[in-house]
Amino acid sequence: MTTYAISLETASFEAYSAINKLDKSFVGTENYLGLAYFWDHEIKHWMRDATIAKRKKIHELLLKAGESLVEDADFPESKYFETNDKLRAIVEKVLKIKVVFSS
């Protein structure tokens, strides 16, 4: 098996946008690449700095845990996992952080 890496740092805006659009279509599947957002507002502060590899791992663990996606009514092409105890535990485990929500 050959491994090939694409540097997103050198990709044009058009190329990045196309890859991100493709990855959005992969949210909720085993084909997810780790680029597109798949989380809601509640957890975004912890997820946005996660590496692509860690995003992919969290996504994989959510699928294995049987978590369901929610479709965004305002943006039908966007799907995400709602923040719950399972997502929070997975994020804490993979990112090695403590997720604390302010009341």
ABEGO torsion letter per residue (X at the ends): XBBBBBBAAABBAAAAAAAAAAAAAABGBAABAGABBABBAAAAAAAAABBAAAAAAAAAAAAAAGBBBBBBAABAABBBBBBBAAAAAAAAAAAGBBBBBBX
